[in-house]
Amino acid sequence: MTFADVSAALAAVFPIVAHDGSAELEIADLTERGGGYGVVTNLILWAPDRSSVRDVKQQDVYFGPPRTLKYDRLAAFLRALRAVLARALAHPRVAQLLPHELLIWSPLTKRSLRTEEDYATALRARTRLGPLLDDA
């Protein structure tokens, strides 16, 4: 996959906005880095009335996709990430987290996962984003 492919796939799903509008996760910059990518992310937390930004947490997160990863699998994963994060970002605990705790790349290493639903199921696991889906 090329840098342009990864950039296009990320641009197709970000920013990801909480279903209640309380938070969003956006990609501020993408660079190639050591066989992978540096993804500068902003976690934006909105004031309760949504009229102003309460906090912005910026973090450079490394993304090293498996060499065998194809564009269609990355796109399916990112669509699943958007769907799951739209709920997870609404959880009150998100205000205590950093972007790297929300960008869970590990399902991409599982060759058995191929579809958006496969990835969504993996992301909803208790060891991944599942705890943020309670009360969201």
ABEGO torsion letter per residue (X at the ends): XBAAAAAAAAAAAOBBBBAAGABBBBBABBBBBGGBBBBBBBBBBBBAAGABBABBBBBBBBBBBBAABBAAAAAAAAAAAAAAAAAAAABAAAAABBAAAABBAAAAABAABABAAAAAAAAABAABAAAAABGX
